[in-house]
């Protein structure tokens, strides 16, 4: 079957240390465990989408891998999720992306990424992708751990083919405001910190922005050309601002183990729900349930739930949270 969701983004191997607390600048903390886990924002979103899809074959993931052991490790993991090998570009002599992650006892994290092969994807790489691929898909999802010219070209092709385009601006990069990129985006999905960064405002966990500020910032971005802003706000849910409507989807109240892939879970599931034709409010609830399940488990891709788990969770919370 032809894929309905196209995901473009990064592949990293996550090297994860669990510790009682996150290190301060110049501080060394002793960890309690270590794991090597397949990751990368693009790969996480593709896996989240594949697991959330109603059947296999709905998702195709476009990314670059290095020619090292981490690349082989990542490709094996992606193939096991049913993601086609032909869309994964091998870069000889270049390392695969790596993320160094520390997770504390409350599930909060610090992440540093060396992009490796992720940085090699160019706009010209899209020329070898068959146009029929875009003609048969419904949704294009991209994030920003890959070069902006490549993201822009992917969005252009998707928009020309009539796909719904989603851009998860993570990590936040204010250059997307200067490249005539936002008009190619139907749905921009920053988290709270990314939303603040994009509009040049401070944001901290100790002093979170007020709801009216979040709405104002989202309006600023929406005014720059994107169709709508759907901002994820952690325990405060998610906020939609569009020319037609503004609403908040409450978060599900769940114990938090690790927030590493919550945003990726949300975006991958959101893409699937929209490809199925769900209204945006129902798609946001489906995505929120997926994120809620992911934060209850350790790791990035290991935390991403299956379609059956998401549907069971929603059924359990069908009368409200």
C-alpha positions in Angstrom: 0.0 0.0 0.0 1.1 3.6 -0.6 2.1 5.4 2.6 -0.3 8.1 3.9 2.1 9.9 6.2 5.6 11.0 5.2 8.0 11.8 8.0 11.3 13.7 7.4 13.9 14.2 10.1 16.8 12.9 12.1 18.1 9.6 13.2 20.2 9.4 16.4 21.4 6.8 18.7 20.4 7.9 22.2 23.0 7.2 24.9 20.9 7.6 28.1 22.1 7.9 31.7 19.5 7.9 34.5 20.6 9.8 37.5 19.0 11.2 40.7 19.5 14.8 39.5 20.6 16.7 36.3 24.1 18.0 36.4 24.6 21.8 36.8 27.3 23.4 34.7 30.7 22.0 35.6 29.1 19.3 37.8 29.5 15.5 37.5 26.7 13.3 38.8 26.8 9.6 39.2 24.2 7.8 37.1 22.1 4.8 38.2 21.8 3.1 34.8 22.8 3.4 31.1 21.0 2.4 27.9 21.7 2.6 24.2 18.4 3.3 22.4 17.4 4.1 18.8 16.2 7.7 18.7 16.3 11.1 16.9 13.3 13.4 16.6 12.5 12.3 13.1 12.9 8.6 13.8 10.9 8.9 17.1 8.1 10.6 15.2 8.1 8.0 12.4 8.0 5.2 14.9 5.3 6.9 16.9 3.2 7.3 13.7 3.8 3.7 12.6 2.7 2.3 15.9 -0.3 4.6 16.1 -1.4 3.8 12.5 -4.5 1.5 12.0 -2.4 -0.9 9.9 1.1 -1.4 8.6 2.4 0.5 5.6 0.9 3.9 6.5 4.3 5.6 7.2 7.4 6.3 5.2 10.4 7.9 6.9 13.1 9.8 5.0 16.4 10.3 6.8 20.2 9.9 6.5 22.3 7.3 8.4 26.1 7.0 8.8 28.1 4.1 7.7 29.0 3.0 11.3 27.8 0.5 13.8 25.3 3.1 15.1 23.8 3.3 11.6 23.4 -0.4 11.4 21.8 -0.4 14.8 19.4 2.3 13.8 18.4 0.8 10.5 17.7 -2.6 12.1 15.4 -0.9 14.6 13.6 1.1 11.9 13.1 -1.9 9.7 11.6 -3.8 12.7 9.0 -1.0 12.9 8.0 -1.6 9.3 9.6 1.5 7.9 11.0 1.0 4.4 14.8 0.7 4.0 14.8 2.5 0.6 14.0 5.8 2.1 17.0 5.7 4.5 20.1 7.2 2.8 23.5 5.7 3.8 26.3 8.3 4.0 29.7 6.6 3.6 32.5 7.8 6.0 30.1 9.9 8.1 28.9 9.0 11.6 25.3 8.5 12.5 23.8 11.2 14.8 24.2 10.7 18.5 22.2 12.2 21.4 23.6 12.3 25.0 20.7 12.3 27.4 20.6 12.5 31.2 17.2 11.8 32.8 16.5 12.7 36.5 14.3 11.0 39.1 11.4 13.3 38.1 11.6 12.3 34.5 13.0 15.7 33.3 16.0 15.5 30.9 19.0 17.3 29.4 20.0 16.5 25.8 23.0 17.3 23.6 23.1 16.1 20.0 25.9 15.6 17.5 24.0 15.5 14.2 26.4 13.5 12.0 24.7 12.2 8.9 21.6 14.2 9.7 23.4 17.4 8.6 24.1 16.0 5.1 20.6 16.0 3.7 20.2 18.6 1.0 17.3 20.0 -0.9 18.6 18.1 -4.0 18.1 14.8 -2.1 14.4 15.2 -2.6 14.8 15.1 -6.4 15.3 11.3 -6.2 12.0 10.8 -4.4 9.3 9.7 -6.8 6.6 12.4 -7.2 3.9 9.7 -6.9 4.9 9.3 -3.3 3.6 12.8 -2.5 0.6 12.3 -4.7 -0.7 9.4 -2.7 0.1 10.7 0.9 -2.1 12.9 3.0 0.3 14.3 5.7 3.9 15.5 5.7 5.6 15.8 9.1 9.1 17.4 9.6 11.2 18.6 12.5 14.4 20.7 12.7 17.3 18.3 13.6 18.0 18.4 9.8 19.1 21.3 7.5 16.5 24.0 6.9 16.9 24.1 3.1 16.0 20.4 3.0 13.0 20.9 5.3 11.8 23.8 3.1 12.1 21.7 0.0 10.2 18.8 1.5 7.4 21.2 2.6 7.3 22.7 -0.9 6.8 19.4 -2.5 4.2 18.4 0.0 2.3 21.6 -0.3 2.3 21.4 -4.1 0.8 17.9 -3.9 -1.9 19.1 -1.5 -0.7 17.3 1.7 -1.4 18.7 5.1 2.0 19.9 6.3 3.1 19.8 10.0 6.3 21.4 11.2 7.6 20.5 14.7 10.1 23.4 15.3 12.4 21.3 17.5 15.0 22.3 18.3 13.7 25.8 18.1 15.4 27.8 15.3 14.4 31.4 14.7 15.7 31.1 11.1 12.4 29.5 10.1 10.9 33.0 10.5 13.3 34.4 7.9 13.1 31.8 5.1 9.6 32.2 3.9 9.1 28.8 5.4 6.1 29.3 7.6 3.7 29.9 4.7 4.4 26.3 3.7 3.2 25.0 7.1 -0.4 24.2 7.8 0.2 23.3 11.5 3.2 24.5 13.6 3.6 22.4 16.7 6.1 24.0 19.2 6.3 23.1 22.9 6.1 25.9 25.4 9.8 26.7 25.4 10.1 26.5 21.6 7.1 28.9 21.3 8.8 31.4 23.6 12.1 31.1 21.7 10.5 31.6 18.3 9.0 34.9 19.4 12.1 36.0 21.4 10.5 35.8 24.8 12.0 34.3 28.1 10.5 31.1 29.4 11.4 29.1 32.5 9.9 26.2 34.5 9.9 28.4 37.6 8.0 31.2 35.9 5.8 29.7 33.1 4.0 32.1 30.8 0.4 32.9 31.4 -2.3 31.5 29.1 -2.9 34.9 27.5 0.8 35.2 26.8 0.9 31.8 25.1 -2.1 32.8 22.9 -0.5 36.1 22.0 2.8 34.4 21.0 0.9 31.8 18.9 -1.0 34.6 17.2 2.3 36.3 16.3 3.6 33.1 14.7 0.3 32.4 12.9 0.4 36.0 11.6 3.8 35.2 9.9 2.1 32.7 7.6 1.5 29.3 9.1 -2.0 28.1 9.0 -2.3 27.4 12.7 -0.2 26.9 15.8 -0.8 23.8 18.0 1.4 24.4 21.0 2.1 21.5 23.5 2.2 22.7 27.1 3.1 19.6 29.1 0.7 19.2 32.1 -1.3 22.2 30.8 -2.3 20.3 27.7 -2.1 21.9 24.2 -3.3 25.1 22.8 -4.6 25.7 19.2 -4.6 29.2 17.6 -5.9 29.5 14.1 -7.8 32.1 12.1 -11.1 30.2 12.8 -10.8 29.1 16.4 -8.8 29.0 19.6 -9.1 26.2 22.2 -7.2 24.2 24.8 -7.1 20.4 25.0 -6.5 19.5 28.7 -3.7 17.1 29.4 -4.3 13.6 30.8 -3.1 13.3 34.4 -0.6 10.4 34.5 2.6 9.6 36.5 5.7 10.8 34.8 8.8 8.6 34.3 10.6 10.2 31.4 9.5 13.1 29.1 12.2 12.5 26.5 9.9 11.5 23.5 6.6 13.1 24.6 6.6 15.7 21.9 7.6 13.1 19.2 4.8 10.8 20.4 2.3 13.7 20.1 3.4 14.7 16.6 3.6 11.2 15.1 0.1 10.3 16.5 -1.3 13.7 15.4 -0.1 13.0 11.8 -1.8 9.7 11.8 -5.1 11.0 13.1 -5.2 13.8 10.5 -4.4 11.3 7.8 -7.4 9.3 8.9 -9.5 12.4 8.4 -10.1 13.2 12.1 -11.1 16.8 13.0 -8.2 18.7 14.6 -9.7 18.6 18.1 -10.1 14.8 18.0 -6.7 14.4 16.5 -5.2 16.5 19.3 -6.9 14.3 21.9 -5.6 11.2 20.2 -2.1 12.8 20.1 -2.3 13.8 23.8 -3.2 10.3 24.8 -0.2 9.0 22.9 2.1 11.5 24.7 0.5 10.6 28.1 1.3 7.0 27.6 4.9 7.7 26.5 5.8 9.8 29.6 4.9 6.8 31.8 7.8 4.8 30.4 11.6 5.2 30.1 13.4 5.9 26.9 12.4 7.4 23.6 11.3 4.8 21.1 10.7 2.1 23.8 8.1 4.5 25.4 6.0 4.9 22.3 2.6 3.1 22.5 0.8 0.9 20.1 -2.5 1.7 18.4 -4.2 -0.8 20.7 -2.8 0.9 23.8 -3.8 4.3 22.7 -7.4 3.2 21.9 -7.6 1.4 25.3 -6.4 4.5 27.1 -8.9 6.7 25.3 -11.7 4.3 26.1 -10.7 4.4 29.8 -10.8 8.2 29.7 -13.9 8.5 27.4 -15.9 10.4 30.1 -13.2 13.0 30.7 -10.0 13.2 32.6 
